[in-house]
Amino acid sequence: MNDVATKFARPQLADCIPDLVAFSRGEKKATLFIRNGTLVNVVSGEILPDTCVAVVGTRIAYVGPYVEEMIDDSTHVIHADGKYIAPGLLDGHCHIESSMLSVTQFANAVLPLGTTGGFFDAHEISNVLGLPGLRIMLDEARQTPMAAYMQVASCVPSTNSTFETAGAEFGPEEVAEALSWGQDMVALGEVMNFPGVVYGDPKMIGEIQATLRAGKVVDGHYTWPSNDPRLAAYAAAGVSGDHECVTKEDVINRVRLGMYAKMRRGSAWHDVAATIKAHTEHGIDSRRMMLVSDDRICDSLKEEGHMNFIVRHAISQGVKPVTAFQMATLNTAERFGVARDVGSVTPGTIADIILLDGNIADVNVVMTIARGEVVAENGAMTVELAAFDYPDFAINSVKLTPELTPARFQIQTPNQSGTIKTRVAMVRENHVETEEVFIDVPVKNGLLAITPESTLCKMAIFERHGKTGGSAIGVVGNVGFDQPAAIAMTVAHDCHNVLVIGNDDEQMAKAANAVIAMQGGIAVASSGNEIVQLPLRLAGLMSTEPYETVVEQSMAISRALVQAGCTMNYAFMTLSLLALVVIPTLHISDTGLIRISDAGFERVSLFAE
């Protein structure tokens, strides 16, 4: 292990026992001591005043009343009078790539907010760079103070090469290899190809078997109705947690089958208010309910927060504060089998602790302690994290040349004039799914006439991994552009090919070429304005710049979208899902338009047959 990674190492409990028991005999003093705070005890469900916490090295040695003999002049004493002591918050399902920040900069963003760890599914970078990309994420995470538990992506690509082209492909062998990299590789990432599981796809079954044989857990992504009997088949296959809960019934049905139900409050997916009613209205036991972010863009980390915001939101929906903290700490740790290390302030666990000021419901984090060291205070980092050195293949991954012409965005029709019934994907604000509708679209000179006046946009996608050179084009509604405009991006879940959305062929070409020229990122082009750009050099997904710089650039993209008429909440995140073919109902890949139905995935035509 290199020196940087060793700096924030998390020794196993077995290696710490001699020091912990020596402390109990009085032969060692606490290295860090939190005095007289009010403990949020997520294990007992109590709020306990006048509690002290003694830390020896990286782990907690004592929790209880003040004992003077536990400290000496070398002890870092933190006076917590008037403050709450709580376990560091854990994100039970998160894609760091969605923040557009590197792992290091993500840590800089969330540690001051009280997030001390998470369960990170790096399937975005895995779809671009394969196992080497996943390894980059793991190695960089090990250089931060976070308890960063990684999952190996289950769906690379999200379906199979028949429907989409990714930069890599994972099967049972890749899963087994990645899970052997260390104890911080804890699970198989969300199994989005749930039809493949139910209908016995050998690759998906093999990946689950490899995970279970390694003693790890399997995460889910199931979007058929939760009262469908096939959910039981999914659970029987070993999938024990799922974040695709959008109604209270979704939560109830999963918990009743023994699954962990993850309630999501991302930047653009607002599901907690509806799903939490399974507990607040129906009284479902909360211990198999978790709060997660899934996807939070850097803007909302800055403007709203991370897990602190989500816990606060859950409390505002009527959840008892201690219960809300359980949903973001102990429940999460237990779900992944790591409660001996994280998720509570109890003897033997790693000292990932937060201090909160004011009303507990406000979740006002004023200090973050990770592995026994103060790493953030009053909203700012107190330790400096070293930059990670990325290999060339990771920052030069767009294998296209910036030579797309406006003609590439024309849509030929069977008719020379009149109208043609066209299949349209309608995006929905703050939702991941689209609606499939048919609209009579004008035809002019044999081409589909998409204009600002039509309220529709074209969506085009170009394979960028240097494999097939394939491309496809479709139509999307509810984007909102009211002038000639386009947005292009290499963040196009999950294969992350170049996705272009716009109502003007010239602007679409300009935006697409800008993204290709900067080796990945986002670009917004509109008539009479300069192109607004956000470079994302790391796999075309993440910036290599500091957190504050990325936030400024991302906000500039949002402003450019609003000026062009696209006013959706965190519109970029919603639009980036137009290529995610495992989400209902109609999406696009480099192979064409893909619809998901009760029968599974199918490729459909643009025009009504």
Buried (B, 14 or more C-beta within 10 A) or exposed (E): EEEBBEBBEBEEBEEBEEBBEEBBEEEBBBBBBBBBBBBBBBBEBEBBEEBBBBBBBBBBBBBBEEEEEBBEEEBBEBEBEEBBBBBBBBBBBBBBBBBBBBBBBBBBBBBBBBBBBBBBBBBBBBBBBBBEBBBBBBBBBBBBBBBBBBBBBBBBBBBBEEBBBBBBBBBBEBBBBBBEBEEBBBBBBBBBBBBBBBBEBEBBBBBBBBBBEBEBBBBBBBBBEBEBEBBEBBBEBBBBBBBBBBBBBBBBBBBBBEBBBBBBBBBBBBBBEBBBBBBBEEEBEBBBBBBBBBBBBBBBBBEBBBBBBBBBBBBEBEBBBBBBBBBBBBBBBBBBBBBBBBBBBBBBBBBBBBBBBEEBBEBBBBBBBBBBBBBBBEEEBBBEBBBBEBEEEBBEBBBBEBEBEEEBBBBEBEBEEEBBEBBBBBBEBBBBBBBBBEBEBBBEEEBBBBEBEBBBBBBBBBBBBEBEEBBBBBBBBBBBBBBBBBBBBBBBBBBBBBBBBBBBBBBBBBBBBBBBBBBBBBBBBBEEBEBBBBBBBBBBBBBBBBBEBBBBBBBBBBEBBEBBBBEBEBBBBBBBBBBBBBBBBBBBBBBBBBBBEEEBBEBBEBBEE
